[in-house]
Amino acid sequence: MLLDRSSGLIKIREMLMDSDVYLVGHNVTYDLAVAVAGDPSLLPLVFSAYDDKRIGCTMIFEMMATIAERGIGPQDRFNLAALVLKHFEKDRSEEKNNPNSWRMRYQELDGVPIGRWPEEARRYAMDDASDTLDVWNAQIARYGFLPDLENQFRYDWALRLMRVWGVRTDGPAVGRLKHDLEAHV
């Protein structure tokens, strides 16, 4: 289903609060960070869902599987188009890389009711969602659920927050450490 911003935030809240929902996305930490920016009260719910091991990421899953199989090389790509190509031999690179595709133009539809979106815009969003689920199912079938995978999903969330907010430090503790290190050196 496609939802507008406010309905989407409500749906995300519902999913995060439902202990029976396992939320899967591709580069899901990006989507969760955007949702939290739109509604900061979602932050504790996201942490709770990670604590309950109810969030999965196809990108991190594929990275971990690749590392386990052979290690990651410079040729490896983990964007959704690359995973769809790998698992299904379906090439979406044109619509992903074309600067005129809807992937890069959704800001044009901000405030436009979804029912008035062009069919291509609706289809692109729906294809991304269905491709993500298909990739997830293919990963489970191909690799099984890898050891420590859910911790890796959580670590990716922590790293996303550091990218978004920066690394936070305790000022007085940093001052004491600096003093102690300078005295030692």
Phi, psi and omega in degrees: 000150175254136181231149174286176186305307185293318178294324178295318178294322177296316180295319178298317177302313180301316181294319180294329181276343184272111184294348178268357182262128171254113186269124181238139175212171173258122188056046189301332181296329176297311181297319179293321178296321177295317179298316180295324176296324179285331180211090183302339179291351176283341186306309180296331178291323177295313178300318179297317179296321175294319178301323181276002179058051182240021178228131179232156183225121180295327180294310180294321177304311182294322177299313181295320179295319179295317177300316181295324183282315189203356185090159182265134178243172182295342180278346185284137176233143184234016175287166185299320180300319180295322180287324177295319178296315181297313187273336186229358183055035177250120185265112177251013187299326181298310181287338178279325186261344181290120182296344178265001179287163181294338179309323184256010188231010185297338177300334178295337185260004179301123181087352179273126178304140184303327178298342179257004177291147172299148181305321181297323179292317178295315183296318180300312180298316180293321178297320178299316180294313182290323177297321179298314178296318179298318179297315179304311180297322178294322178296314179300315181294320185280316188252343192073181179271110187294147176301141175067008184300316183294328173295322179296324175299316180295318179299321179298323176298315179299317179294322177299315180297324176293323178293324183280313187260344188088174179271124181266140180230164176266106184308308179299322179293322177296319178299317178295318179298316179300314180301312182296318180292318179296322178295320181291317183287000000 
